[in-house]
Amino acid sequence: MSDILQREAASLRDRWLGRALSTRPADRKAAEAAVSDLYRFIGLSPPRFHWVTSPAAAFATVPAGLPPGQSVERVDAWPLPARFATLRHRVYGAVHARVRPAQRPVDVLLRREVHQPLLNTAGRCLLPPVELAHNEASRHQTWYRTVCVSWIAHCDALRRIAGVELPAELARQVNMWTAVATACHWWWPSEHVCVMSERPAELHTETWTATGEQRPHHADGPSARYADGWATYAWHGTRIPSWVIHDPTPERISAEPNVEVRRCAIERLGWPAYIARAELRLVATAPDPGNAGTELRLYDMRRDTRVLLAVNGSVERDGRRRQYGLTVPGYFDDPLAAAGWTYGLSGEQYAQLLRRT
């Protein structure tokens, strides 16, 4: 596949990432017009629009026009999302049916460089606030996949980069979905009212793959914050409670049952600071044979558990080598033996490593 096609795919992917992760206020007029077009297409009159400041606000209110008991949390039980989901499948399938055999290698490239990175980014950056507000139920729902930008961007890429030609009616349908995805954030359609959420006022992410995938991360505050103050927090892609960022004390870390949250809190505090403030006892040190110029340090952490402090053998995307801790059984007194155990090796075998990653 040519470098030119690769660059074109990356450029289009980045444009769609910018749309998906935008923190600009929604273009309400354009969003309402685009959603109204979709309603008309399936034979319904345009709905009344109910705008909310965040997904949390959407789930907390039941606007006039919804049947009793039909809150946004039960969106998968509404009839209209299923109709739109069917329409989405039909449109996406029709676009792919237009891919000629000679264009299929380009389609494979676009799936890898455009569709999948956008799908993964939406799952990591845009769905967590909805999941938090929705008590994790959204993980089992189809509606959010229907309005995810990944499939729309893929259709756009097939037209622009692969040269797939669409008949006028199919192109019009793709354009309707594109207009909605460009103008607004999440939305939930019922027959007489459509709930529309504003975009976040802040959205902090980091690039973590070669294909430009984003994951939520912010070291100094919420990774996503909406205008009404509702917010979520993340540390290098892991969802965390707010105390991890604002007050990561050794006491809170010790009381936290989730090992991933504990790890993030220690990294936020910094391993040297955590070790000092938690008053961990140094058991032993040794040069790391798998990472020249660095040292392995073994500490007592809590009953029957010790922590091995090491330096990552590979360079992070920011050019630094991350210091990290690994919990090991409390019977280890030798840092080399503890390091070998984490790789399924003996201490003697680990000592023979030339380089680890």
C-alpha positions in Angstrom: 0.0 0.0 0.0 1.4 3.4 -1.0 2.7 5.9 1.5 0.3 8.5 -0.1 -2.7 6.4 0.8 -1.4 5.9 4.3 -1.0 9.6 4.8 -4.4 10.3 3.3 -6.0 7.8 5.7 -4.2 9.3 8.7 -5.2 12.8 7.7 -8.9 11.9 7.4 -8.8 9.9 10.6 -7.3 12.9 12.5 -10.1 15.2 11.1 -12.7 12.8 12.4 -10.9 12.5 15.7 -11.1 16.2 16.0 -14.9 16.1 15.4 -15.4 13.2 17.8 -13.4 14.8 20.6 -14.5 18.3 20.0 -15.3 20.5 23.1 -17.0 23.3 21.1 -20.6 23.9 21.9 -22.9 21.8 19.8 -24.3 23.5 16.7 -27.9 23.1 17.9 -29.5 24.4 14.7 -27.5 22.1 12.4 -28.0 19.1 14.8 -31.7 19.5 15.0 -32.0 19.9 11.2 -29.9 16.7 10.7 -31.9 14.6 13.2 -35.1 15.9 11.7 -34.0 14.7 8.3 -33.4 11.2 9.8 -36.9 11.3 11.3 -38.5 12.3 8.0 -36.5 9.6 6.2 -38.2 6.8 8.3 -41.6 8.5 7.9 -41.9 10.5 11.2 -42.5 14.2 11.8 -39.5 16.0 13.4 -39.5 15.7 17.2 -39.4 18.3 19.9 -35.8 18.7 21.0 -34.8 18.6 24.7 -31.2 19.7 25.2 -29.2 18.8 28.3 -25.8 19.8 29.6 -24.4 16.3 30.0 -25.2 12.6 29.8 -25.7 12.6 33.5 -28.4 15.3 33.1 -30.0 13.2 30.3 -30.4 10.2 32.7 -31.6 12.4 35.6 -34.6 13.9 33.8 -37.6 12.7 32.0 -38.7 15.4 29.5 -42.3 16.0 28.6 -43.2 13.8 25.7 -41.7 10.6 26.9 -44.1 7.9 28.1 -44.2 7.3 31.9 -41.3 5.2 33.0 -39.5 5.6 29.7 -36.3 7.4 30.9 -33.2 7.7 28.8 -31.7 4.9 30.8 -34.1 2.5 29.0 -33.2 3.7 25.5 -32.7 0.2 24.2 -36.3 -0.5 25.0 -37.5 2.4 22.9 -38.7 1.5 19.4 -37.0 4.3 17.6 -33.4 3.6 18.3 -33.9 0.1 17.0 -35.3 1.5 13.7 -32.4 3.9 13.4 -29.9 1.0 14.2 -31.5 -1.0 11.4 -31.2 2.0 9.1 -27.5 2.3 10.0 -26.8 -1.3 9.2 -28.6 -1.0 5.9 -26.7 2.1 4.9 -23.3 0.8 6.0 -23.9 -2.5 4.2 -25.0 -0.7 1.1 -21.8 1.4 1.0 -19.7 -1.7 1.4 -21.6 -3.5 -1.4 -20.2 -0.7 -3.7 -16.6 -1.6 -3.0 -15.1 -3.2 -6.1 -12.6 -6.0 -5.9 -9.8 -3.6 -6.9 -10.7 -1.3 -4.0 -10.7 -4.0 -1.3 -7.0 -3.6 -0.3 -7.7 0.0 0.3 -10.7 -0.9 2.4 -8.5 -3.1 4.5 -6.2 -0.2 5.1 -9.1 2.1 6.0 -10.5 -0.4 8.5 -7.1 -0.4 10.2 -6.2 3.2 10.0 -9.6 4.9 10.3 -12.4 2.7 11.5 -10.7 0.8 14.3 -8.8 3.7 15.9 -12.0 5.8 16.0 -14.1 2.9 17.4 -11.5 2.3 20.1 -11.1 6.0 20.9 -14.9 6.4 21.3 -15.0 3.4 23.5 -12.2 4.8 25.7 -12.9 8.5 25.7 -16.6 9.1 25.0 -18.4 6.1 26.4 -17.0 6.2 30.0 -18.9 9.3 31.0 -22.1 7.7 29.7 -21.3 4.4 31.4 -20.7 6.2 34.7 -24.0 8.1 34.5 -25.8 5.0 33.2 -24.5 2.5 35.8 -22.5 0.5 33.3 -25.7 -0.4 31.3 -24.5 1.3 28.2 -21.9 -1.5 27.7 -24.7 -3.8 26.7 -26.5 -1.4 24.5 -26.5 -1.0 20.7 -27.6 2.6 20.4 -24.1 4.0 21.2 -22.6 1.9 18.5 -25.2 3.2 16.0 -24.2 6.9 16.6 -20.5 6.2 17.0 -18.5 8.2 14.4 -16.3 5.2 13.4 -18.6 3.7 10.8 -19.5 7.1 9.4 -15.8 8.1 9.0 -15.2 4.7 7.3 -17.9 5.5 4.7 -16.4 9.0 4.3 -13.0 7.4 3.7 -14.3 4.9 1.2 -15.7 7.7 -0.9 -12.8 10.1 -0.6 -9.8 7.7 -0.5 -10.9 4.4 -2.1 -13.0 6.2 -4.7 -16.1 4.2 -4.0 -19.0 5.8 -5.9 -22.4 6.0 -4.3 -25.8 6.5 -6.0 -27.5 9.8 -5.1 -30.0 8.3 -2.7 -27.3 6.4 -0.7 -25.0 9.4 -0.7 -27.9 11.4 0.8 -28.4 8.9 3.6 -24.6 8.9 4.4 -24.7 12.7 4.4 -27.5 12.8 6.9 -25.6 10.7 9.4 -22.4 12.7 8.8 -24.3 15.9 9.5 -25.5 14.6 12.9 -22.1 13.3 13.9 -20.5 16.6 13.0 -22.9 18.9 14.8 -23.5 17.3 18.2 -22.6 14.8 20.9 -24.8 11.9 22.2 -28.5 11.9 21.4 -31.5 9.7 22.3 -34.5 9.5 20.0 -38.1 8.8 20.9 -41.1 9.3 18.7 -42.1 12.7 20.0 -39.0 14.0 21.7 -35.3 13.7 21.1 -32.9 14.2 24.0 -29.6 15.9 22.9 -26.5 16.3 25.1 -24.0 19.1 24.8 -20.4 18.2 24.3 -18.0 18.3 27.2 -16.4 21.6 28.1 -13.1 19.8 28.7 -11.8 16.6 27.3 -8.2 15.6 27.9 -6.7 12.6 26.0 -3.3 11.2 25.0 -2.2 9.3 21.9 -1.2 5.8 22.8 -0.9 3.9 19.5 0.8 4.4 16.2 -2.7 4.6 14.5 -3.6 7.7 16.6 -5.9 6.1 19.1 -6.7 8.3 22.0 -7.3 7.4 25.6 -8.5 9.7 28.5 -5.8 11.1 30.8 -5.3 14.2 32.8 -2.8 14.5 35.7 -4.3 17.6 37.2 -8.0 17.4 37.0 -11.0 15.6 35.4 -10.4 14.0 32.0 -13.9 15.0 30.9 -15.9 17.9 32.4 -19.3 19.1 31.3 -20.6 22.7 31.7 -22.9 21.6 34.6 -19.8 20.5 36.6 -20.3 16.8 36.0 -17.0 15.1 35.4 -15.0 11.9 35.1 -11.4 11.2 35.9 -8.9 8.9 34.1 -5.2 8.1 34.4 -3.6 6.8 31.2 -6.9 5.3 30.1 -8.0 3.8 33.5 -11.1 5.3 35.0 -10.4 6.5 38.6 -12.2 8.2 41.5 -11.3 11.9 41.9 -9.2 11.4 45.0 -6.5 9.7 42.9 -5.8 13.1 41.2 -6.7 15.5 44.1 -5.6 13.7 47.2 -3.7 10.4 46.7 -2.6 9.6 50.3 -0.9 6.3 51.3 -3.9 5.7 53.6 -6.4 5.9 50.8 -4.2 3.8 48.5 -3.9 1.1 51.2 -7.7 1.0 51.7 -8.5 0.9 47.9 -9.7 -2.6 46.9 -9.1 -2.1 43.2 -5.5 -3.0 42.2 -5.6 -0.8 39.1 -6.9 2.2 41.0 -4.1 1.6 43.6 -1.5 1.5 40.8 -2.8 4.8 39.3 -2.8 6.5 42.6 0.7 5.5 43.4 1.9 6.7 40.0 0.0 10.0 40.5 1.8 10.4 43.8 5.1 9.1 42.4 6.8 6.0 43.6 9.6 7.8 45.6 7.0 10.0 47.3 4.7 7.0 48.0 7.6 4.9 49.4 8.7 7.8 51.7 5.2 8.8 52.9 4.1 5.2 53.4 7.4 4.5 55.2 8.1 1.3 53.3 11.1 -0.6 54.5 13.9 -1.3 52.0 14.7 -5.0 51.9 17.4 -5.1 49.3 18.7 -3.5 46.1 20.6 -4.9 43.0 21.7 -3.7 39.6 19.1 -4.6 36.9 20.9 -6.9 34.4 18.0 -6.5 31.9 18.2 -2.7 32.0 21.7 -1.4 32.2 22.3 1.6 34.5 19.2 1.1 36.6 18.5 -0.5 39.9 16.0 -3.0 41.3 14.7 -2.1 44.7 12.7 -4.4 46.9 10.4 -3.0 49.7 8.1 -4.4 52.3 4.6 -3.2 51.4 2.1 -5.0 53.6 1.7 -8.4 55.2 2.9 -11.2 53.0 3.5 -8.8 50.1 6.5 -6.9 48.9 6.9 -4.5 46.0 9.7 -4.5 43.4 10.5 -1.0 42.1 12.0 -1.1 38.6 12.5 1.2 35.6 10.7 0.3 32.3 13.1 -1.2 29.7 11.4 0.6 26.8 10.9 4.3 26.2 7.5 5.9 26.6 6.0 8.0 23.8 7.1 11.1 25.6 10.7 9.9 25.6 10.9 9.0 29.3 11.3 5.6 31.0 8.6 5.0 33.5 9.3 3.9 37.0 6.9 1.3 38.2 6.3 -1.2 41.0 5.3 -4.8 40.9 3.8 -6.7 43.9 5.6 -10.0 44.6 5.1 -12.6 47.4 6.5 -11.6 50.7 9.0 -14.5 50.9 11.3 -12.8 48.3 14.5 -11.3 49.8 16.5 -11.0 46.5 15.4 -8.4 44.0 16.7 -10.5 41.1 14.7 -13.5 42.2 11.6 -11.2 42.6 12.2 -9.8 39.1 12.6 -13.3 37.6 9.4 -14.4 39.3 7.4 -11.7 37.4 8.7 -13.2 34.1 8.3 -16.8 35.1 12.1 -17.2 35.5 14.4 -18.0 38.3 16.7 -15.3 39.7 19.7 -17.0 38.0 17.9 -17.0 34.6 16.9 -13.3 35.0 20.5 -12.4 35.8 21.5 -13.6 32.4 19.1 -11.2 30.5 20.8 -8.8 28.1 17.8 -6.6 27.7 14.2 -6.6 28.8 11.2 -4.5 27.6 
